[in-house]
Amino acid sequence: MILDVKKITKKYNKLVAVNDISLQLEENEILGLLGPNGAGKSTFINMILGLTKVDSGTIEIFEKKLNRIIKKKIGYVPQDIAVCNELNAYDNVMFFGKLYGLRGDKLKESVKKAMEFTGLWERRKESPKKYSGGMKRRLNIACAIVHEPQLLIMDEPTVGVDPQSRNNILETIKKLNESGTTVIYTSHYMEEIEEICTKVAIIDNGELIIEGTSDSIKNEVLTEKLVRLQLEDEIEKSIELINDIEGVISLSISGDTVTIKSKKEIDNLAIIIEKLVKANIKIISINIEQPTLEAAFLSLTGKTLRD
Amino acid sequence: MNIIDIAYYTIKRVLKDRKSNIVKIFVPIIAIIILGAALKGSFEVSSMDIIEVGYLNLDEGSTGDTVIEMLKETESINKLIHLVEVSSIEEAEEMVINDKISSFIVLDKYFTKKAQSEEKNAIKIYSSEYSDYRLTVVQNIMDSYANIYNTSVAVIGVTKNPVEFDTTEVVKTNSISIDGKKPKAIDYYAVTILVLTLLSGAAYGCELVGEDYIDVMGKRIRSTPVNPIHQYAGKMIGACLSNFIQGLVMVLFTNYILDVNWGSSLLPIIGFTFLASMFATAMGAMFCILFGDINRAGALTNLLVPIFTFIAGGYIKIDFGNIKYLSPSQWAHTAFFNTIYDGDKNLVLMSVLMLFGGTLILSTISIIAARRRSI
């Protein structure tokens, strides 16, 4: 097991930042930590990294308590870009390589590998000041992976970057994971979590609300499904026809579109279409809304991630 | 090994900032040139007035009269002091208080007897508690005279013959600089501005050490396997050396280009420059760690350094009495000036100990505070 967190709690005076959280992470997983601002994600990460004292509970990484040897196996990408603007990109990565104990040819090779991996090798001599936001983020990652960590902790690594750079960063994470790196990843962006994470943990008000795969969470949390029908005319008539069908919970109209909320376990779409066709109501389009983590999050916490 | 790495990259970061370095080195040099030229007149040596000195001869024999007569008749002494007879110690004290005489000398009633029996004998000098350079002049004359007097007594004791000595050489004027250069305004301001610049280097300690303990960079470094003490030491060494390098450039530039007098050897000057850099860096780092805020610590440093400089006479030579010894600038000034002008070695040693001890105390406080902040 890479990470074994047992009942950890952290309080700041009366504020409980992290409350009795337990979490396990197996090798080669990508854990997505989801939660709104102030949920306790950063405190949780800081406790894993040994930057914040744990009030109660235990944390074991690689089946041991955190020490300097264990720290060599961990890479950390902070949310803010933490590089020296006075040094060029190469020296920045070199500096962190040395802090992790790399020396000589091994250091040079590792720096080159990390910079090539993040697509910065060609522009290694430039100051980070001259880099775009996305390139700075990639340099932030290069500094964290230069020592080829077994566990990489990334705190919102895509904040403020353009879609192309974001895709680039996500691809980098996938490649790192394929090469054997276990990743803990926090983000505000559900689609990122859904795209790359093999396991998701939702934290709110310092508590772990749910954990599992993206699909298992959606299945467990979401009890309803949505179908949107765009109709040519006779909207009122269609409402009367659909309202009595088994499983339908509610209906709403917006322009020429009827939104049907039904119980997830009852498959009633075929019946709905059949009734409308028989009544000569022309259907222009059918949109079946897939369950999302966003919806699951909303259902669990009563708020969106950006609240 | 991490200490060296952190120190190396700290220096590299500072030296890469060329614009800032040029400003930090050449603005003080320009200040030295301007102050040296503008206040040149204040440092020119003017002739000294003749010093009024009282004397009270209580000697029951004749040697006392001879001594006073010789003092009065020695031309080189007469150029410096004028002897005024007083009738009692009380009268002499009153005259000193009223500034009619700067000091007075007393020959006791056994002066002749002591001279004949080769007993230790001395001319006692009394002065005000707040005496100035005039007392030093009188003391030096009396010491010189006593040496000659004692020598002649010793020669008489051995040869039984009277001895003559050349009274014209009793007083000889020498420059106070050991290499023969007379102090100029630029020499004074080179020292005071150098010390001001070095102490202003507290900002390095504040910013560079502070970012490791407060900023996100520090958080990131603490997540690495680096020992926090190594992290602190590496940053301190880097910040200190960065400050020192700038001071060294100032010393070398003023020495070789502006012909500033740094004494007979640059080695002790470079040593004091390093010591002052260490102290300043430790001070800045301590403020930052105690406050937990780079800006507040920087503001305090910017406030304190000019105050230290002012009370040590770094801008204008004003004597603040004993208060000045609270200023690290004063410690550094004392070390520099007493070395350049071959002054009191004990004062140099004391100043070095103050700077070194201060650095140790400030660093210890920083390390304890830093440990309490971290887990």
Interface residues (C-beta under 8 A of the other chain):
Chain A: N46 L49 G50 L51 T52 K53 R68 I69 K71 K72 I74 Y76 P78 Q79 D80 I81 A82 V83 C84 E86 L87 D91 F95 F96 K98 L99 Y100 G101 C143
Chain B: M1 N2 D5 I6 Y9 K12 R13 V14 K16 D17 D215 V216 M217 K219 R220 I221 R222 S223 T224 P225 V226 N227 I375
